[in-house]
């Protein structure tokens, strides 16, 4: 099973394409895959604050239908 990382931008999920040399996001077909959930979680912790919240899902899952509000969105 593979794990991927996504975040919401507006009403669209975008997927993590690369961490190095720069963090890039894109469509699901270009998403990075991680062999273990723990690897994906460690990678998500490397993302800067502006790229949070990022969610880890298994490769067959779809994003949550509603973006999760961050503290910045609530205040």
CHARMM internal coordinates of N, CA and C (Angstrom, degrees):
IC EDIT
DIST 1 N 1 CA 1.4511
DIST 1 CA 1 C 1.5237
ANGL 1 N 1 CA 1 C 108.51
DIST 1 C 2 N 1.3094
ANGL 1 CA 1 C 2 N 116.70
DIHE 1 N 1 CA 1 C 2 N 142.29
DIST 2 N 2 CA 1.4597
ANGL 1 C 2 N 2 CA 122.02
DIHE 1 CA 1 C 2 N 2 CA 179.09
DIST 2 CA 2 C 1.5234
ANGL 2 N 2 CA 2 C 109.18
DIHE 1 C 2 N 2 CA 2 C -111.28
DIST 2 C 3 N 1.3169
ANGL 2 CA 2 C 3 N 116.30
DIHE 2 N 2 CA 2 C 3 N 151.12
DIST 3 N 3 CA 1.4597
ANGL 2 C 3 N 3 CA 121.87
DIHE 2 CA 2 C 3 N 3 CA 178.79
DIST 3 CA 3 C 1.5162
ANGL 3 N 3 CA 3 C 108.73
DIHE 2 C 3 N 3 CA 3 C -119.73
DIST 3 C 4 N 1.3303
ANGL 3 CA 3 C 4 N 115.85
DIHE 3 N 3 CA 3 C 4 N 144.81
DIST 4 N 4 CA 1.4633
ANGL 3 C 4 N 4 CA 122.01
DIHE 3 CA 3 C 4 N 4 CA -178.98
DIST 4 CA 4 C 1.5268
ANGL 4 N 4 CA 4 C 109.39
DIHE 3 C 4 N 4 CA 4 C -131.10
DIST 4 C 5 N 1.3298
ANGL 4 CA 4 C 5 N 115.90
DIHE 4 N 4 CA 4 C 5 N 164.09
DIST 5 N 5 CA 1.4608
ANGL 4 C 5 N 5 CA 122.49
DIHE 4 CA 4 C 5 N 5 CA -178.24
DIST 5 CA 5 C 1.5218
ANGL 5 N 5 CA 5 C 108.52
DIHE 4 C 5 N 5 CA 5 C -121.94
DIST 5 C 6 N 1.3248
ANGL 5 CA 5 C 6 N 115.68
DIHE 5 N 5 CA 5 C 6 N 134.77
DIST 6 N 6 CA 1.4591
ANGL 5 C 6 N 6 CA 119.79
DIHE 5 CA 5 C 6 N 6 CA 176.09
DIST 6 CA 6 C 1.5166
ANGL 6 N 6 CA 6 C 110.23
DIHE 5 C 6 N 6 CA 6 C -137.01
DIST 6 C 7 N 1.3235
ANGL 6 CA 6 C 7 N 115.80
DIHE 6 N 6 CA 6 C 7 N 164.67
DIST 7 N 7 CA 1.4660
ANGL 6 C 7 N 7 CA 122.23
DIHE 6 CA 6 C 7 N 7 CA 171.76
DIST 7 CA 7 C 1.5198
ANGL 7 N 7 CA 7 C 107.38
DIHE 6 C 7 N 7 CA 7 C -142.43
DIST 7 C 8 N 1.2964
ANGL 7 CA 7 C 8 N 116.26
DIHE 7 N 7 CA 7 C 8 N 162.44
DIST 8 N 8 CA 1.4639
ANGL 7 C 8 N 8 CA 121.86
DIHE 7 CA 7 C 8 N 8 CA 178.45
DIST 8 CA 8 C 1.5162
ANGL 8 N 8 CA 8 C 109.87
DIHE 7 C 8 N 8 CA 8 C -94.47
DIST 8 C 9 N 1.3193
ANGL 8 CA 8 C 9 N 115.69
DIHE 8 N 8 CA 8 C 9 N 136.19
DIST 9 N 9 CA 1.4608
ANGL 8 C 9 N 9 CA 122.95
DIHE 8 CA 8 C 9 N 9 CA 170.95
DIST 9 CA 9 C 1.5184
ANGL 9 N 9 CA 9 C 105.04
DIHE 8 C 9 N 9 CA 9 C -125.82
DIST 9 C 10 N 1.3263
ANGL 9 CA 9 C 10 N 115.56
DIHE 9 N 9 CA 9 C 10 N 107.45
DIST 10 N 10 CA 1.4599
ANGL 9 C 10 N 10 CA 119.22
DIHE 9 CA 9 C 10 N 10 CA -172.71
DIST 10 CA 10 C 1.5204
ANGL 10 N 10 CA 10 C 108.63
DIHE 9 C 10 N 10 CA 10 C 65.17
DIST 10 C 11 N 1.3001
ANGL 10 CA 10 C 11 N 116.96
DIHE 10 N 10 CA 10 C 11 N -122.51
DIST 11 N 11 CA 1.4664
ANGL 10 C 11 N 11 CA 120.73
DIHE 10 CA 10 C 11 N 11 CA 179.67
DIST 11 CA 11 C 1.5237
ANGL 11 N 11 CA 11 C 112.27
DIHE 10 C 11 N 11 CA 11 C -105.60
DIST 11 C 12 N 1.3434
ANGL 11 CA 11 C 12 N 117.82
DIHE 11 N 11 CA 11 C 12 N 12.70
DIST 12 N 12 CA 1.4648
ANGL 11 C 12 N 12 CA 122.19
DIHE 11 CA 11 C 12 N 12 CA -176.84
DIST 12 CA 12 C 1.5243
ANGL 12 N 12 CA 12 C 110.98
DIHE 11 C 12 N 12 CA 12 C -117.13
DIST 12 C 13 N 1.3308
ANGL 12 CA 12 C 13 N 117.61
DIHE 12 N 12 CA 12 C 13 N 134.01
DIST 13 N 13 CA 1.4692
ANGL 12 C 13 N 13 CA 118.56
DIHE 12 CA 12 C 13 N 13 CA 171.07
DIST 13 CA 13 C 1.5281
ANGL 13 N 13 CA 13 C 109.41
DIHE 12 C 13 N 13 CA 13 C -80.98
DIST 13 C 14 N 1.3207
ANGL 13 CA 13 C 14 N 116.06
DIHE 13 N 13 CA 13 C 14 N 141.08
DIST 14 N 14 CA 1.4578
ANGL 13 C 14 N 14 CA 121.12
DIHE 13 CA 13 C 14 N 14 CA 172.16
DIST 14 CA 14 C 1.5224
ANGL 14 N 14 CA 14 C 107.19
DIHE 13 C 14 N 14 CA 14 C -124.92
DIST 14 C 15 N 1.3202
ANGL 14 CA 14 C 15 N 115.90
DIHE 14 N 14 CA 14 C 15 N 152.55
DIST 15 N 15 CA 1.4578
ANGL 14 C 15 N 15 CA 122.20
DIHE 14 CA 14 C 15 N 15 CA -170.04
DIST 15 CA 15 C 1.5188
ANGL 15 N 15 CA 15 C 111.14
DIHE 14 C 15 N 15 CA 15 C -112.52
DIST 15 C 16 N 1.3267
ANGL 15 CA 15 C 16 N 115.91
DIHE 15 N 15 CA 15 C 16 N 144.33
DIST 16 N 16 CA 1.4562
ANGL 15 C 16 N 16 CA 121.76
DIHE 15 CA 15 C 16 N 16 CA 179.47
DIST 16 CA 16 C 1.5273
ANGL 16 N 16 CA 16 C 109.83
DIHE 15 C 16 N 16 CA 16 C -67.81
DIST 16 C 17 N 1.3445
ANGL 16 CA 16 C 17 N 115.83
DIHE 16 N 16 CA 16 C 17 N 121.59
DIST 17 N 17 CA 1.4667
ANGL 16 C 17 N 17 CA 122.13
DIHE 16 CA 16 C 17 N 17 CA 178.91
DIST 17 CA 17 C 1.5185
ANGL 17 N 17 CA 17 C 111.69
DIHE 16 C 17 N 17 CA 17 C -97.51
DIST 17 C 18 N 1.3311
ANGL 17 CA 17 C 18 N 117.02
DIHE 17 N 17 CA 17 C 18 N -37.82
DIST 18 N 18 CA 1.4659
ANGL 17 C 18 N 18 CA 119.99
DIHE 17 CA 17 C 18 N 18 CA -179.34
DIST 18 CA 18 C 1.5188
ANGL 18 N 18 CA 18 C 110.18
DIHE 17 C 18 N 18 CA 18 C -157.62
DIST 18 C 19 N 1.3288
ANGL 18 CA 18 C 19 N 114.11
DIHE 18 N 18 CA 18 C 19 N 155.41
DIST 19 N 19 CA 1.4655
ANGL 18 C 19 N 19 CA 120.98
DIHE 18 CA 18 C 19 N 19 CA 176.44
DIST 19 CA 19 C 1.5218
ANGL 19 N 19 CA 19 C 109.42
DIHE 18 C 19 N 19 CA 19 C -109.07
DIST 19 C 20 N 1.3422
ANGL 19 CA 19 C 20 N 116.94
DIHE 19 N 19 CA 19 C 20 N -38.01
DIST 20 N 20 CA 1.4565
ANGL 19 C 20 N 20 CA 120.28
DIHE 19 CA 19 C 20 N 20 CA -179.60
DIST 20 CA 20 C 1.5117
ANGL 20 N 20 CA 20 C 110.02
DIHE 19 C 20 N 20 CA 20 C -124.19
DIST 20 C 21 N 1.2684
ANGL 20 CA 20 C 21 N 121.13
DIHE 20 N 20 CA 20 C 21 N 145.13
DIST 21 N 21 CA 1.4587
ANGL 20 C 21 N 21 CA 126.95
DIHE 20 CA 20 C 21 N 21 CA 1.95
DIST 21 CA 21 C 1.5275
ANGL 21 N 21 CA 21 C 113.09
DIHE 20 C 21 N 21 CA 21 C -77.06
DIST 21 C 22 N 1.3176
ANGL 21 CA 21 C 22 N 117.80
DIHE 21 N 21 CA 21 C 22 N -18.77
DIST 22 N 22 CA 1.4699
ANGL 21 C 22 N 22 CA 120.71
DIHE 21 CA 21 C 22 N 22 CA 175.17
DIST 22 CA 22 C 1.5290
ANGL 22 N 22 CA 22 C 108.42
DIHE 21 C 22 N 22 CA 22 C -133.32
DIST 22 C 23 N 1.3180
ANGL 22 CA 22 C 23 N 115.44
DIHE 22 N 22 CA 22 C 23 N 156.83
DIST 23 N 23 CA 1.4601
ANGL 22 C 23 N 23 CA 120.48
DIHE 22 CA 22 C 23 N 23 CA 177.36
DIST 23 CA 23 C 1.5173
ANGL 23 N 23 CA 23 C 108.63
DIHE 22 C 23 N 23 CA 23 C -80.36
DIST 23 C 24 N 1.3353
ANGL 23 CA 23 C 24 N 115.41
DIHE 23 N 23 CA 23 C 24 N 125.36
DIST 24 N 24 CA 1.4620
ANGL 23 C 24 N 24 CA 120.38
DIHE 23 CA 23 C 24 N 24 CA 179.34
DIST 24 CA 24 C 1.5188
ANGL 24 N 24 CA 24 C 109.35
DIHE 23 C 24 N 24 CA 24 C -131.48
DIST 24 C 25 N 1.3233
ANGL 24 CA 24 C 25 N 114.99
DIHE 24 N 24 CA 24 C 25 N 147.66
DIST 25 N 25 CA 1.4543
ANGL 24 C 25 N 25 CA 123.11
DIHE 24 CA 24 C 25 N 25 CA -178.92
DIST 25 CA 25 C 1.5234
ANGL 25 N 25 CA 25 C 108.64
DIHE 24 C 25 N 25 CA 25 C -122.26
DIST 25 C 26 N 1.3319
ANGL 25 CA 25 C 26 N 117.37
DIHE 25 N 25 CA 25 C 26 N 153.57
DIST 26 N 26 CA 1.4525
ANGL 25 C 26 N 26 CA 120.06
DIHE 25 CA 25 C 26 N 26 CA -179.54
DIST 26 CA 26 C 1.5164
ANGL 26 N 26 CA 26 C 112.78
DIHE 25 C 26 N 26 CA 26 C -166.93
DIST 26 C 27 N 1.3357
ANGL 26 CA 26 C 27 N 116.07
DIHE 26 N 26 CA 26 C 27 N -161.64
DIST 27 N 27 CA 1.4591
ANGL 26 C 27 N 27 CA 121.31
DIHE 26 CA 26 C 27 N 27 CA -178.17
DIST 27 CA 27 C 1.5357
ANGL 27 N 27 CA 27 C 111.62
DIHE 26 C 27 N 27 CA 27 C -73.51
DIST 27 C 28 N 1.3382
ANGL 27 CA 27 C 28 N 117.19
DIHE 27 N 27 CA 27 C 28 N 161.93
DIST 28 N 28 CA 1.4597
ANGL 27 C 28 N 28 CA 120.35
DIHE 27 CA 27 C 28 N 28 CA -176.84
DIST 28 CA 28 C 1.5265
ANGL 28 N 28 CA 28 C 114.25
DIHE 27 C 28 N 28 CA 28 C -58.12
DIST 28 C 29 N 1.3160
ANGL 28 CA 28 C 29 N 118.34
DIHE 28 N 28 CA 28 C 29 N -32.57
DIST 29 N 29 CA 1.4637
ANGL 28 C 29 N 29 CA 120.94
DIHE 28 CA 28 C 29 N 29 CA -178.44
DIST 29 CA 29 C 1.5321
ANGL 29 N 29 CA 29 C 111.86
DIHE 28 C 29 N 29 CA 29 C -65.13
DIST 29 C 30 N 1.3357
ANGL 29 CA 29 C 30 N 118.08
DIHE 29 N 29 CA 29 C 30 N -21.35
DIST 30 N 30 CA 1.4628
ANGL 29 C 30 N 30 CA 122.10
DIHE 29 CA 29 C 30 N 30 CA -178.65
DIST 30 CA 30 C 1.5267
ANGL 30 N 30 CA 30 C 112.74
DIHE 29 C 30 N 30 CA 30 C -103.96
DIST 30 C 31 N 1.3173
ANGL 30 CA 30 C 31 N 117.62
DIHE 30 N 30 CA 30 C 31 N 7.20
DIST 31 N 31 CA 1.4688
ANGL 30 C 31 N 31 CA 121.47
DIHE 30 CA 30 C 31 N 31 CA -175.41
DIST 31 CA 31 C 1.5179
ANGL 31 N 31 CA 31 C 112.04
DIHE 30 C 31 N 31 CA 31 C -66.86
DIST 31 C 32 N 1.3387
ANGL 31 CA 31 C 32 N 116.02
DIHE 31 N 31 CA 31 C 32 N 142.25
DIST 32 N 32 CA 1.4592
ANGL 31 C 32 N 32 CA 122.10
DIHE 31 CA 31 C 32 N 32 CA 172.36
DIST 32 CA 32 C 1.5183
ANGL 32 N 32 CA 32 C 108.23
DIHE 31 C 32 N 32 CA 32 C -66.02
DIST 32 C 33 N 1.3149
ANGL 32 CA 32 C 33 N 116.52
DIHE 32 N 32 CA 32 C 33 N 145.73
DIST 33 N 33 CA 1.4592
ANGL 32 C 33 N 33 CA 121.35
DIHE 32 CA 32 C 33 N 33 CA 175.03
DIST 33 CA 33 C 1.5187
ANGL 33 N 33 CA 33 C 109.21
DIHE 32 C 33 N 33 CA 33 C -117.00
DIST 33 C 34 N 1.3067
ANGL 33 CA 33 C 34 N 115.63
DIHE 33 N 33 CA 33 C 34 N 140.84
DIST 34 N 34 CA 1.4589
ANGL 33 C 34 N 34 CA 122.21
DIHE 33 CA 33 C 34 N 34 CA 177.69
DIST 34 CA 34 C 1.5214
ANGL 34 N 34 CA 34 C 107.74
DIHE 33 C 34 N 34 CA 34 C -117.34
DIST 34 C 35 N 1.3151
ANGL 34 CA 34 C 35 N 117.43
DIHE 34 N 34 CA 34 C 35 N 140.20
DIST 35 N 35 CA 1.4575
ANGL 34 C 35 N 35 CA 121.69
DIHE 34 CA 34 C 35 N 35 CA -176.82
DIST 35 CA 35 C 1.5157
ANGL 35 N 35 CA 35 C 114.40
DIHE 34 C 35 N 35 CA 35 C -71.03
DIST 35 C 36 N 1.3292
ANGL 35 CA 35 C 36 N 116.66
DIHE 35 N 35 CA 35 C 36 N -27.91
DIST 36 N 36 CA 1.4614
ANGL 35 C 36 N 36 CA 121.49
DIHE 35 CA 35 C 36 N 36 CA -177.78
DIST 36 CA 36 C 1.5195
ANGL 36 N 36 CA 36 C 109.70
DIHE 35 C 36 N 36 CA 36 C -133.21
DIST 36 C 37 N 1.3183
ANGL 36 CA 36 C 37 N 115.68
DIHE 36 N 36 CA 36 C 37 N 147.81
DIST 37 N 37 CA 1.4675
ANGL 36 C 37 N 37 CA 121.02
DIHE 36 CA 36 C 37 N 37 CA 179.14
DIST 37 CA 37 C 1.5387
ANGL 37 N 37 CA 37 C 110.76
DIHE 36 C 37 N 37 CA 37 C -57.33
DIST 37 C 38 N 1.3304
ANGL 37 CA 37 C 38 N 117.00
DIHE 37 N 37 CA 37 C 38 N -40.52
DIST 38 N 38 CA 1.4665
ANGL 37 C 38 N 38 CA 120.47
DIHE 37 CA 37 C 38 N 38 CA -179.39
DIST 38 CA 38 C 1.5292
ANGL 38 N 38 CA 38 C 111.30
DIHE 37 C 38 N 38 CA 38 C -60.31
DIST 38 C 39 N 1.3357
ANGL 38 CA 38 C 39 N 117.93
DIHE 38 N 38 CA 38 C 39 N -37.83
DIST 39 N 39 CA 1.4725
ANGL 38 C 39 N 39 CA 120.79
DIHE 38 CA 38 C 39 N 39 CA 177.35
DIST 39 CA 39 C 1.5235
ANGL 39 N 39 CA 39 C 110.66
DIHE 38 C 39 N 39 CA 39 C -62.93
DIST 39 C 40 N 1.3239
ANGL 39 CA 39 C 40 N 116.28
DIHE 39 N 39 CA 39 C 40 N -44.34
DIST 40 N 40 CA 1.4625
ANGL 39 C 40 N 40 CA 120.50
DIHE 39 CA 39 C 40 N 40 CA -179.62
DIST 40 CA 40 C 1.5256
ANGL 40 N 40 CA 40 C 110.87
DIHE 39 C 40 N 40 CA 40 C -64.69
DIST 40 C 41 N 1.3107
ANGL 40 CA 40 C 41 N 116.99
DIHE 40 N 40 CA 40 C 41 N -39.39
DIST 41 N 41 CA 1.4693
ANGL 40 C 41 N 41 CA 120.33
DIHE 40 CA 40 C 41 N 41 CA 178.70
DIST 41 CA 41 C 1.5218
ANGL 41 N 41 CA 41 C 110.12
DIHE 40 C 41 N 41 CA 41 C -65.44
DIST 41 C 42 N 1.3368
ANGL 41 CA 41 C 42 N 117.40
DIHE 41 N 41 CA 41 C 42 N -43.00
DIST 42 N 42 CA 1.4772
ANGL 41 C 42 N 42 CA 119.84
DIHE 41 CA 41 C 42 N 42 CA 177.43
DIST 42 CA 42 C 1.5239
ANGL 42 N 42 CA 42 C 110.54
DIHE 41 C 42 N 42 CA 42 C -60.99
DIST 42 C 43 N 1.3205
ANGL 42 CA 42 C 43 N 117.06
DIHE 42 N 42 CA 42 C 43 N -42.00
DIST 43 N 43 CA 1.4670
ANGL 42 C 43 N 43 CA 120.46
DIHE 42 CA 42 C 43 N 43 CA 178.89
DIST 43 CA 43 C 1.5265
ANGL 43 N 43 CA 43 C 110.68
DIHE 42 C 43 N 43 CA 43 C -64.49
DIST 43 C 44 N 1.3235
ANGL 43 CA 43 C 44 N 117.80
DIHE 43 N 43 CA 43 C 44 N -39.46
DIST 44 N 44 CA 1.4699
ANGL 43 C 44 N 44 CA 120.00
DIHE 43 CA 43 C 44 N 44 CA -179.12
DIST 44 CA 44 C 1.5229
ANGL 44 N 44 CA 44 C 111.33
DIHE 43 C 44 N 44 CA 44 C -65.09
DIST 44 C 45 N 1.3228
ANGL 44 CA 44 C 45 N 116.96
DIHE 44 N 44 CA 44 C 45 N -27.42
DIST 45 N 45 CA 1.4726
ANGL 44 C 45 N 45 CA 120.69
DIHE 44 CA 44 C 45 N 45 CA 178.52
DIST 45 CA 45 C 1.5227
ANGL 45 N 45 CA 45 C 111.99
DIHE 44 C 45 N 45 CA 45 C -73.76
DIST 45 C 46 N 1.3297
ANGL 45 CA 45 C 46 N 117.83
DIHE 45 N 45 CA 45 C 46 N -15.98
DIST 46 N 46 CA 1.4639
ANGL 45 C 46 N 46 CA 121.63
DIHE 45 CA 45 C 46 N 46 CA 177.85
DIST 46 CA 46 C 1.5260
ANGL 46 N 46 CA 46 C 112.20
DIHE 45 C 46 N 46 CA 46 C -82.47
DIST 46 C 47 N 1.3217
ANGL 46 CA 46 C 47 N 116.50
DIHE 46 N 46 CA 46 C 47 N -11.78
DIST 47 N 47 CA 1.4653
ANGL 46 C 47 N 47 CA 120.34
DIHE 46 CA 46 C 47 N 47 CA -177.24
DIST 47 CA 47 C 1.5255
ANGL 47 N 47 CA 47 C 110.43
DIHE 46 C 47 N 47 CA 47 C -73.18
DIST 47 C 48 N 1.3245
ANGL 47 CA 47 C 48 N 117.21
DIHE 47 N 47 CA 47 C 48 N 140.80
DIST 48 N 48 CA 1.4580
ANGL 47 C 48 N 48 CA 119.82
DIHE 47 CA 47 C 48 N 48 CA 178.01
DIST 48 CA 48 C 1.5233
ANGL 48 N 48 CA 48 C 111.71
DIHE 47 C 48 N 48 CA 48 C -66.42
DIST 48 C 49 N 1.3009
ANGL 48 CA 48 C 49 N 116.36
DIHE 48 N 48 CA 48 C 49 N 162.83
DIST 49 N 49 CA 1.4605
ANGL 48 C 49 N 49 CA 122.82
DIHE 48 CA 48 C 49 N 49 CA -178.21
DIST 49 CA 49 C 1.5158
ANGL 49 N 49 CA 49 C 111.98
DIHE 48 C 49 N 49 CA 49 C -54.71
DIST 49 C 50 N 1.3188
ANGL 49 CA 49 C 50 N 118.26
DIHE 49 N 49 CA 49 C 50 N -37.49
DIST 50 N 50 CA 1.4698
ANGL 49 C 50 N 50 CA 120.80
DIHE 49 CA 49 C 50 N 50 CA -178.21
DIST 50 CA 50 C 1.5254
ANGL 50 N 50 CA 50 C 112.30
DIHE 49 C 50 N 50 CA 50 C -64.63
DIST 50 C 51 N 1.3292
ANGL 50 CA 50 C 51 N 117.93
DIHE 50 N 50 CA 50 C 51 N -19.48
DIST 51 N 51 CA 1.4620
ANGL 50 C 51 N 51 CA 122.58
DIHE 50 CA 50 C 51 N 51 CA 179.55
DIST 51 CA 51 C 1.5295
ANGL 51 N 51 CA 51 C 112.42
DIHE 50 C 51 N 51 CA 51 C -97.44
DIST 51 C 52 N 1.3030
ANGL 51 CA 51 C 52 N 117.11
DIHE 51 N 51 CA 51 C 52 N 11.58
DIST 52 N 52 CA 1.4623
ANGL 51 C 52 N 52 CA 121.15
DIHE 51 CA 51 C 52 N 52 CA 179.17
DIST 52 CA 52 C 1.5213
ANGL 52 N 52 CA 52 C 109.86
DIHE 51 C 52 N 52 CA 52 C -102.75
DIST 52 C 53 N 1.3145
ANGL 52 CA 52 C 53 N 121.81
DIHE 52 N 52 CA 52 C 53 N 155.92
DIST 53 N 53 CA 1.4528
ANGL 52 C 53 N 53 CA 123.23
DIHE 52 CA 52 C 53 N 53 CA -3.32
DIST 53 CA 53 C 1.5159
ANGL 53 N 53 CA 53 C 111.43
DIHE 52 C 53 N 53 CA 53 C -80.59
DIST 53 C 54 N 1.3102
ANGL 53 CA 53 C 54 N 116.20
DIHE 53 N 53 CA 53 C 54 N 136.80
DIST 54 N 54 CA 1.4610
ANGL 53 C 54 N 54 CA 122.18
DIHE 53 CA 53 C 54 N 54 CA 174.31
DIST 54 CA 54 C 1.5217
ANGL 54 N 54 CA 54 C 107.09
DIHE 53 C 54 N 54 CA 54 C -106.89
DIST 54 C 55 N 1.3144
ANGL 54 CA 54 C 55 N 116.48
DIHE 54 N 54 CA 54 C 55 N 141.79
DIST 55 N 55 CA 1.4618
ANGL 54 C 55 N 55 CA 121.96
DIHE 54 CA 54 C 55 N 55 CA -175.88
DIST 55 CA 55 C 1.5246
ANGL 55 N 55 CA 55 C 109.91
DIHE 54 C 55 N 55 CA 55 C -113.19
DIST 55 C 56 N 1.3294
ANGL 55 CA 55 C 56 N 116.51
DIHE 55 N 55 CA 55 C 56 N 142.26
DIST 56 N 56 CA 1.4669
ANGL 55 C 56 N 56 CA 122.46
DIHE 55 CA 55 C 56 N 56 CA 176.64
DIST 56 CA 56 C 1.5217
ANGL 56 N 56 CA 56 C 107.84
DIHE 55 C 56 N 56 CA 56 C -103.64
DIST 56 C 57 N 1.3331
ANGL 56 CA 56 C 57 N 116.44
DIHE 56 N 56 CA 56 C 57 N 128.75
DIST 57 N 57 CA 1.4661
ANGL 56 C 57 N 57 CA 121.32
DIHE 56 CA 56 C 57 N 57 CA 177.13
DIST 57 CA 57 C 1.5224
ANGL 57 N 57 CA 57 C 109.39
DIHE 56 C 57 N 57 CA 57 C -134.05
DIST 57 C 58 N 1.3492
ANGL 57 CA 57 C 58 N 115.23
DIHE 57 N 57 CA 57 C 58 N 157.94
DIST 58 N 58 CA 1.4631
ANGL 57 C 58 N 58 CA 116.84
DIHE 57 CA 57 C 58 N 58 CA 174.92
DIST 58 CA 58 C 1.5207
ANGL 58 N 58 CA 58 C 108.11
DIHE 57 C 58 N 58 CA 58 C -73.41
DIST 58 C 59 N 1.3090
ANGL 58 CA 58 C 59 N 117.02
DIHE 58 N 58 CA 58 C 59 N 159.17
DIST 59 N 59 CA 1.4568
ANGL 58 C 59 N 59 CA 123.04
DIHE 58 CA 58 C 59 N 59 CA -172.09
DIST 59 CA 59 C 1.5079
ANGL 59 N 59 CA 59 C 115.39
DIHE 58 C 59 N 59 CA 59 C -57.02
DIST 59 C 60 N 1.3195
ANGL 59 CA 59 C 60 N 118.51
DIHE 59 N 59 CA 59 C 60 N -25.66
DIST 60 N 60 CA 1.4557
ANGL 59 C 60 N 60 CA 120.95
DIHE 59 CA 59 C 60 N 60 CA -178.43
DIST 60 CA 60 C 1.5144
ANGL 60 N 60 CA 60 C 114.27
DIHE 59 C 60 N 60 CA 60 C -92.59
DIST 60 C 61 N 1.3316
ANGL 60 CA 60 C 61 N 117.41
DIHE 60 N 60 CA 60 C 61 N -5.62
DIST 61 N 61 CA 1.4626
ANGL 60 C 61 N 61 CA 120.61
DIHE 60 CA 60 C 61 N 61 CA -176.44
DIST 61 CA 61 C 1.5167
ANGL 61 N 61 CA 61 C 112.06
DIHE 60 C 61 N 61 CA 61 C -86.15
DIST 61 C 62 N 1.3007
ANGL 61 CA 61 C 62 N 114.99
DIHE 61 N 61 CA 61 C 62 N 151.38
DIST 62 N 62 CA 1.4604
ANGL 61 C 62 N 62 CA 121.99
DIHE 61 CA 61 C 62 N 62 CA 173.12
DIST 62 CA 62 C 1.5178
ANGL 62 N 62 CA 62 C 108.42
DIHE 61 C 62 N 62 CA 62 C -96.03
DIST 62 C 63 N 1.3245
ANGL 62 CA 62 C 63 N 118.02
DIHE 62 N 62 CA 62 C 63 N 158.40
DIST 63 N 63 CA 1.4614
ANGL 62 C 63 N 63 CA 120.43
DIHE 62 CA 62 C 63 N 63 CA 177.28
DIST 63 CA 63 C 1.5281
ANGL 63 N 63 CA 63 C 110.73
DIHE 62 C 63 N 63 CA 63 C -62.19
DIST 63 C 64 N 1.3251
ANGL 63 CA 63 C 64 N 115.66
DIHE 63 N 63 CA 63 C 64 N 155.42
DIST 64 N 64 CA 1.4587
ANGL 63 C 64 N 64 CA 120.02
DIHE 63 CA 63 C 64 N 64 CA 172.42
DIST 64 CA 64 C 1.5204
ANGL 64 N 64 CA 64 C 108.25
DIHE 63 C 64 N 64 CA 64 C -55.83
DIST 64 C 65 N 1.3302
ANGL 64 CA 64 C 65 N 118.46
DIHE 64 N 64 CA 64 C 65 N 140.88
DIST 65 N 65 CA 1.4646
ANGL 64 C 65 N 65 CA 120.07
DIHE 64 CA 64 C 65 N 65 CA -175.37
DIST 65 CA 65 C 1.5217
ANGL 65 N 65 CA 65 C 114.27
DIHE 64 C 65 N 65 CA 65 C -67.06
DIST 65 C 66 N 1.3174
ANGL 65 CA 65 C 66 N 117.71
DIHE 65 N 65 CA 65 C 66 N -19.09
DIST 66 N 66 CA 1.4635
ANGL 65 C 66 N 66 CA 120.69
DIHE 65 CA 65 C 66 N 66 CA -178.15
DIST 66 CA 66 C 1.5199
ANGL 66 N 66 CA 66 C 108.15
DIHE 65 C 66 N 66 CA 66 C -126.58
DIST 66 C 67 N 1.3301
ANGL 66 CA 66 C 67 N 118.21
DIHE 66 N 66 CA 66 C 67 N 128.50
DIST 67 N 67 CA 1.4592
ANGL 66 C 67 N 67 CA 119.55
DIHE 66 CA 66 C 67 N 67 CA 177.66
DIST 67 CA 67 C 1.5260
ANGL 67 N 67 CA 67 C 111.49
DIHE 66 C 67 N 67 CA 67 C -58.99
DIST 67 C 68 N 1.3064
ANGL 67 CA 67 C 68 N 116.72
DIHE 67 N 67 CA 67 C 68 N 145.66
DIST 68 N 68 CA 1.4608
ANGL 67 C 68 N 68 CA 121.91
DIHE 67 CA 67 C 68 N 68 CA 177.04
DIST 68 CA 68 C 1.5238
ANGL 68 N 68 CA 68 C 107.45
DIHE 67 C 68 N 68 CA 68 C -84.82
DIST 68 C 69 N 1.3345
ANGL 68 CA 68 C 69 N 115.96
DIHE 68 N 68 CA 68 C 69 N 127.89
DIST 69 N 69 CA 1.4690
ANGL 68 C 69 N 69 CA 120.54
DIHE 68 CA 68 C 69 N 69 CA 179.67
DIST 69 CA 69 C 1.5135
ANGL 69 N 69 CA 69 C 109.53
DIHE 68 C 69 N 69 CA 69 C -71.57
DIST 69 C 70 N 1.3053
ANGL 69 CA 69 C 70 N 116.08
DIHE 69 N 69 CA 69 C 70 N 134.98
DIST 70 N 70 CA 1.4584
ANGL 69 C 70 N 70 CA 119.61
DIHE 69 CA 69 C 70 N 70 CA 175.39
DIST 70 CA 70 C 1.5249
ANGL 70 N 70 CA 70 C 108.31
DIHE 69 C 70 N 70 CA 70 C -92.44
DIST 70 C 71 N 1.3269
ANGL 70 CA 70 C 71 N 116.05
DIHE 70 N 70 CA 70 C 71 N 169.59
DIST 71 N 71 CA 1.4594
ANGL 70 C 71 N 71 CA 120.01
DIHE 70 CA 70 C 71 N 71 CA 178.44
DIST 71 CA 71 C 1.5255
ANGL 71 N 71 CA 71 C 111.19
DIHE 70 C 71 N 71 CA 71 C -58.37
DIST 71 C 72 N 1.3412
ANGL 71 CA 71 C 72 N 116.79
DIHE 71 N 71 CA 71 C 72 N -33.55
DIST 72 N 72 CA 1.4699
ANGL 71 C 72 N 72 CA 120.22
DIHE 71 CA 71 C 72 N 72 CA 179.62
DIST 72 CA 72 C 1.5161
ANGL 72 N 72 CA 72 C 110.95
DIHE 71 C 72 N 72 CA 72 C -65.27
DIST 72 C 73 N 1.3375
ANGL 72 CA 72 C 73 N 116.45
DIHE 72 N 72 CA 72 C 73 N -34.99
DIST 73 N 73 CA 1.4725
ANGL 72 C 73 N 73 CA 120.19
DIHE 72 CA 72 C 73 N 73 CA -179.82
DIST 73 CA 73 C 1.5222
ANGL 73 N 73 CA 73 C 111.71
DIHE 72 C 73 N 73 CA 73 C -70.65
DIST 73 C 74 N 1.3315
ANGL 73 CA 73 C 74 N 116.78
DIHE 73 N 73 CA 73 C 74 N -26.97
DIST 74 N 74 CA 1.4621
ANGL 73 C 74 N 74 CA 121.17
DIHE 73 CA 73 C 74 N 74 CA -174.87
DIST 74 CA 74 C 1.5146
ANGL 74 N 74 CA 74 C 112.66
DIHE 73 C 74 N 74 CA 74 C -87.12
DIST 74 C 75 N 1.3130
ANGL 74 CA 74 C 75 N 118.23
DIHE 74 N 74 CA 74 C 75 N -19.80
DIST 75 N 75 CA 1.4538
ANGL 74 C 75 N 75 CA 119.85
DIHE 74 CA 74 C 75 N 75 CA -171.81
DIST 75 CA 75 C 1.4368
ANGL 75 N 75 CA 75 C 111.02
DIHE 74 C 75 N 75 CA 75 C -102.63
END
COOR INIT
IC SEED 1 N 1 CA 1 C
IC BUILD
